[in-house]
Amino acid sequence: MSRILLTVFLMFTTAIFWYNFSSRYVGFVYNSKTQSKEFLLRNYSGLLLLEFDSSRKIDEAFDLFSSKGVKIIIGPPTSAEGEKLLPFLKKYKMVALSATISSTRLLNSSYIYSFTPSNAFITEKIKELLSKIGTKRLILLSDPQNKQYSDEFVDLLKTFEGKNVYYYNEDTLKSIDVQTYDTVVMTLLAKEAAKAVKVLKSMNPSIKIVGTDSVMSVDFLSYAGNIVEDTYLVYTMDYLENPELGLIGEVSSFLSKHRFLSIDQFRRYLERNVIETDIGIYHYENRSISRPIRIFQVVNGQFKEVENF
């Protein structure tokens, strides 16, 4: 009897130790081209972050995470990086909670979750916006470095006549008769989007520009100046100075208040509970976080909210 009690005690002690050890560590996969790297400079104290640059070998990251008992990873920022991580998440039985990934396919994998709504949800809101601004012929300007994200917006072309173009540099646009289109939807990162707008406006000054959440950054304003005036942006947040940092902060705030022993426990929590952060209260529906979609427009060099879906 004493041996049984001792065994139970040791098992309990081991479980408590492993809970306190492993659940304290959270992986953090960042991209030096986005604001995710800057988040590390904030010295966020609520979590013990094991940071890793997404440009390095992924297996090295998961060896590090596994050695510390990590179950949850913050990041990565882009859907292309999420695609690369997915096989490793499955192999090592971990989940990723990204601030910004919105690929519907990845969010349906049950290994990647996000604080940004799915592309399927966002696409429907973009269709509403395009109808309101009178879009007839559309150029979808897509990011070839993040096809996992960009390609899911091709569904727009089922509703509006147009074409999908992968944007590599300014020369990409020279082969397009931009005068025959009235609207461009861009799924590029902010700086590349700003470059594209300069060329598009020089070819067709009256063309309407719509950017997805990937464009939403102060870099878009500072890099192109007045040329981006009147651009529409579809986004999910109401704080704009450093939007990606704000979303990562929400993710970190949520994880700092909860510890999860297993990925199944994490999944159940997200799917069955209200998610409360310092910014708002949300819930998950069909593996997509439910939060309002906001339409912004660049007015006098600032992002101004013009509509809330």
VEXKE-685066 format. One record per residue (C-alpha): y, x, z. Coordinates in steps of 0.25 Angstrom, whole numbers, padded with zeros to 4 digits, always signed. Example, Ala and Ser with C-alpha at 12.3 -4.5 7.8 and 13.67 -1.06 7.14 Angstrom:
-0018+0049+0031/-0004+0055+0029/
//
This chain:
+0000+0000+0000/+0010+0011+0004/+0007+0018-0010/+0010+0005-0017/+0023+0004-0009/+0027+0018-0012/+0024+0016-0027/+0033+0004-0027/+0044+0011-0020/+0043+0023-0030/+0043+0014-0042/+0055+0006-0036/+0063+0019-0033/+0060+0025-0046/+0065+0012-0053/+0078+0013-0045/+0080+0027-0048/+0078+0025-0063/+0087+0013-0063/+0098+0021-0056/+0096+0033-0065/+0093+0027-0079/+0103+0015-0078/+0114+0024-0075/+0114+0031-0088/+0119+0025-0101/+0119+0031-0115/+0132+0032-0123/+0131+0034-0138/+0145+0037-0144/+0151+0039-0158/+0162+0050-0158/+0168+0042-0170/+0170+0030-0161/+0177+0028-0147/+0163+0028-0140/+0165+0043-0138/+0178+0041-0131/+0172+0032-0121/+0165+0044-0115/+0179+0050-0112/+0182+0038-0102/+0172+0044-0092/+0166+0030-0090/+0160+0030-0076/+0152+0017-0076/+0140+0023-0083/+0133+0037-0085/+0134+0038-0100/+0125+0048-0108/+0133+0050-0120/+0128+0053-0134/+0135+0055-0147/+0129+0046-0158/+0130+0057-0168/+0120+0066-0161/+0105+0064-0162/+0101+0051-0156/+0088+0056-0150/+0095+0065-0141/+0103+0054-0136/+0091+0046-0132/+0084+0058-0126/+0096+0059-0117/+0097+0044-0114/+0082+0043-0111/+0082+0055-0101/+0093+0047-0093/+0086+0034-0093/+0096+0027-0102/+0093+0013-0106/+0107+0009-0112/+0116+0016-0122/+0130+0013-0124/+0133+0014-0139/+0132+0018-0150/+0145+0013-0156/+0140+0010-0170/+0129+0002-0176/+0125+0015-0185/+0123+0022-0172/+0116+0010-0166/+0106+0010-0177/+0102+0025-0175/+0101+0022-0160/+0092+0010-0161/+0078+0017-0163/+0081+0026-0151/+0085+0014-0142/+0072+0008-0146/+0064+0020-0143/+0071+0024-0130/+0072+0009-0125/+0087+0009-0124/+0098+0000-0128/+0112+0003-0133/+0124-0005-0129/+0135-0002-0139/+0149-0006-0138/+0151-0008-0153/+0138-0009-0161/+0138-0023-0168/+0126-0021-0178/+0119-0035-0177/+0106-0028-0181/+0107-0017-0170/+0111-0028-0160/+0099-0036-0163/+0090-0024-0160/+0090-0026-0145/+0093-0011-0143/+0108-0011-0146/+0118-0020-0139/+0133-0020-0141/+0146-0025-0135/+0151-0029-0149/+0146-0041-0156/+0136-0040-0168/+0140-0039-0182/+0134-0052-0185/+0144-0059-0176/+0156-0050-0180/+0153-0053-0195/+0154-0068-0193/+0168-0066-0186/+0172-0057-0198/+0168-0068-0208/+0177-0077-0200/+0189-0068-0201/+0187-0065-0216/+0187-0079-0219/+0200-0081-0211/+0207-0070-0218/+0203-0075-0232/+0193-0064-0236/+0187-0066-0250/+0182-0053-0254/+0178-0042-0244/+0175-0027-0243/+0166-0024-0232/+0169-0009-0229/+0157-0004-0221/+0154+0009-0213/+0143+0017-0219/+0141+0024-0207/+0138+0012-0199/+0131+0003-0208/+0123-0003-0197/+0136-0010-0193/+0143-0012-0206/+0132-0017-0214/+0131-0030-0205/+0145-0034-0210/+0140-0036-0224/+0137-0050-0221/+0152-0053-0223/+0149-0051-0238/+0140-0063-0238/+0153-0072-0234/+0163-0064-0242/+0163-0058-0256/+0164-0043-0255/+0157-0029-0254/+0152-0020-0243/+0157-0005-0245/+0153+0007-0236/+0166+0014-0233/+0164+0030-0233/+0179+0034-0235/+0192+0029-0242/+0185+0032-0256/+0175+0021-0253/+0186+0011-0256/+0191+0016-0269/+0179+0010-0277/+0182-0004-0272/+0192-0013-0278/+0199-0017-0265/+0209-0026-0272/+0198-0036-0275/+0195-0038-0260/+0203-0045-0249/+0196-0040-0236/+0189-0028-0231/+0180-0028-0218/+0178-0014-0212/+0167-0010-0203/+0171+0005-0202/+0176+0013-0190/+0191+0012-0187/+0195+0025-0194/+0188+0023-0207/+0192+0009-0207/+0207+0013-0206/+0205+0023-0218/+0198+0011-0226/+0210+0002-0223/+0220+0012-0229/+0213+0012-0242/+0210-0003-0243/+0224-0006-0240/+0229+0004-0251/+0220-0003-0261/+0223-0017-0257/+0234-0019-0247/+0231-0034-0244/+0216-0032-0241/+0212-0038-0227/+0204-0028-0218/+0194-0032-0207/+0188-0022-0198/+0176-0024-0189/+0174-0019-0175/+0171-0005-0180/+0186-0004-0185/+0192-0008-0172/+0199+0004-0166/+0213+0010-0164/+0209+0020-0174/+0209+0010-0185/+0224+0007-0181/+0228+0022-0179/+0221+0028-0191/+0227+0018-0202/+0240+0014-0196/+0247+0001-0203/+0237+0000-0214/+0227-0007-0205/+0237-0018-0201/+0231-0032-0202/+0217-0027-0202/+0207-0037-0195/+0197-0032-0185/+0185-0039-0179/+0183-0035-0165/+0176-0039-0152/+0186-0034-0142/+0200-0036-0137/+0204-0022-0132/+0207-0013-0144/+0212+0000-0140/+0199+0006-0139/+0189-0005-0143/+0176+0003-0143/+0179+0010-0130/+0182-0004-0124/+0168-0009-0129/+0161+0003-0124/+0168+0001-0111/+0163-0013-0110/+0148-0008-0113/+0150+0003-0102/+0156-0007-0092/+0144-0017-0094/+0133-0006-0093/+0140+0000-0080/+0138-0013-0073/+0123-0015-0077/+0111-0006-0076/+0099-0009-0085/+0085-0003-0082/+0079-0007-0096/+0084-0011-0110/+0078-0025-0108/+0086-0027-0095/+0098-0023-0103/+0095-0033-0115/+0092-0044-0105/+0105-0042-0098/+0113-0043-0111/+0106-0054-0117/+0106-0063-0104/+0119-0060-0097/+0134-0060-0099/+0139-0046-0101/+0152-0043-0093/+0161-0031-0095/+0175-0028-0091/+0180-0034-0104/+0172-0047-0106/+0160-0055-0104/+0150-0056-0115/+0135-0060-0119/+0125-0057-0129/+0121-0067-0140/+0111-0063-0151/+0112-0048-0146/+0127-0048-0149/+0138-0048-0138/+0146-0060-0138/+0161-0057-0138/+0173-0062-0146/+0176-0056-0160/+0191-0053-0161/+0199-0052-0174/+0210-0041-0173/+0221-0037-0183/+0229-0025-0184/+0243-0029-0182/+0255-0019-0180/+0245-0008-0178/+0237-0015-0167/+0224-0024-0166/+0228-0038-0164/+0218-0049-0161/+0220-0061-0170/+0208-0069-0168/+0196-0070-0158/+0183-0076-0163/
//
